[in-house]
Amino acid sequence: MPRQPFLSFYQTGMSYAVGPGELAKRPELAGLIAQCIAMWNDAELQMALSLGAILKTNSDAAVALYLAIKTSRTQRDALSNVARVLLTGLDLAAFEALLSVYGSLEKQRNALAHGLFGAMDGLPESILWTDIQDHANFLINVYTKEYQNISVADPHEKLRRDMYVYHRDDLRQLLDQLTELQRAVFCFHCHHQPRQNKSHNYLADLVSLPMIKAELAKQGAPAKP
């Protein structure tokens, strides 16, 4: 996970804030976050199209069925089950490698899409991040103490403990990985399109991608079509 604990960088007295306006203070990082989310969405599109391609239907019904499944884990299971029936050899190994990479990046994308952001003056090339549930727990604790007239020496202690930092290079690395994932799913989709006289070897492109190649090596699968 390309993020580090906030407490690794915080020193007493440093000014920081979390809220809807903080991301605007880091426009370059906001752009990287938006690109990560957009790249993931296109990868999901290619995954939906892949189901139709595997089934040799290319129908909107197959895409609608995939997109109607609300949990990504169930989506991947559905694709995996279809693939294990219809694919063999390197085709199947490459797809299982693809699913592994897809699953490993999903949590990172979800964190960006569903987290809260902040900024700190001492970290001009970084963005603060906190989980919504953790932030809600922090606020509830502060409110409860306030309602009960209980004085707390350091009310933000829990907030700082549960907060993380994304550096610019962290987001760029994640974007590179998501871009490779999108390319991998695109290649898989194109490889299984029922076209005649295919002029390009998309399977070779797929298995040559670094993350796919690494997963194939873990499986002990052949890396050449």
Residue pairs with C-beta under 8 A, 6 or more apart in sequence:
1 107
1 108
1 111
2 108
2 166
2 167
2 170
2 171
2 173
2 174
3 111
3 129
3 164
3 165
3 166
3 170
4 164
4 165
4 167
5 163
5 164
5 165
6 128
6 160
6 163
6 164
6 165
7 160
7 161
8 165
9 120
9 122
9 123
9 126
9 165
10 16
10 120
10 160
11 122
14 120
14 121
14 122
15 120
15 121
15 122
16 118
16 119
16 120
16 121
16 128
17 118
17 119
17 120
18 116
18 117
18 118
18 128
18 130
18 135
18 159
18 163
19 116
19 118
22 117
22 118
22 119
22 127
22 128
23 29
23 30
23 33
23 117
23 119
23 127
24 30
25 119
26 119
26 126
26 127
28 168
29 125
29 126
29 127
29 166
29 168
29 171
30 127
32 168
32 171
32 172
32 175
33 112
33 127
33 171
35 175
36 109
36 112
36 171
36 174
36 175
36 178
37 109
37 112
37 113
39 175
39 178
39 179
39 181
39 182
40 105
40 109
40 113
40 178
40 181
40 182
42 182
43 102
43 178
43 181
43 182
43 185
46 182
46 185
46 186
46 188
46 189
47 66
47 75
47 79
47 102
47 185
48 62
48 63
48 66
48 67
49 63
49 189
50 79
50 185
50 188
50 189
50 192
51 62
51 63
51 65
51 66
51 78
51 79
51 82
52 58
52 59
52 62
52 63
53 189
53 192
53 193
53 194
54 79
54 82
54 83
54 86
54 87
54 192
55 62
55 82
55 86
56 194
58 193
58 194
66 75
66 78
66 79
69 75
69 78
72 106
76 99
76 102
76 103
79 95
79 99
80 95
80 96
80 99
83 92
83 95
83 96
84 92
87 95
90 203
90 207
90 221
90 222
90 224
90 225
91 191
91 192
91 203
93 216
93 219
93 221
93 222
94 188
94 203
94 206
94 207
94 212
94 216
94 221
95 188
96 215
96 219
97 212
97 215
97 216
97 219
97 221
98 184
98 185
98 188
98 206
98 212
98 215
100 215
101 181
101 184
101 211
101 212
101 215
102 181
102 185
105 174
105 177
105 178
105 181
108 174
109 178
111 129
111 131
112 174
114 132
115 129
115 130
115 131
115 132
116 129
116 130
116 131
116 132
116 135
117 127
117 128
117 129
118 127
118 128
118 129
118 130
118 163
119 127
119 128
120 126
120 128
123 165
125 167
125 168
126 165
126 166
126 167
126 168
127 165
127 166
127 171
128 163
128 164
128 165
129 163
129 164
129 165
129 166
130 159
130 162
130 163
130 164
131 162
134 162
135 159
135 162
137 158
137 162
138 156
138 158
138 159
138 162
141 158
142 152
142 155
145 151
145 152
145 155
177 211
180 209
180 210
180 211
181 211
183 205
183 209
184 206
184 209
184 211
184 212
187 202
187 203
187 205
187 206
187 209
188 202
188 206
190 200
190 202
191 202
191 203
191 206
201 225
203 225
204 224
204 225
206 212
207 213
207 216
207 223
207 224
207 225
213 223
216 222
216 223
217 223
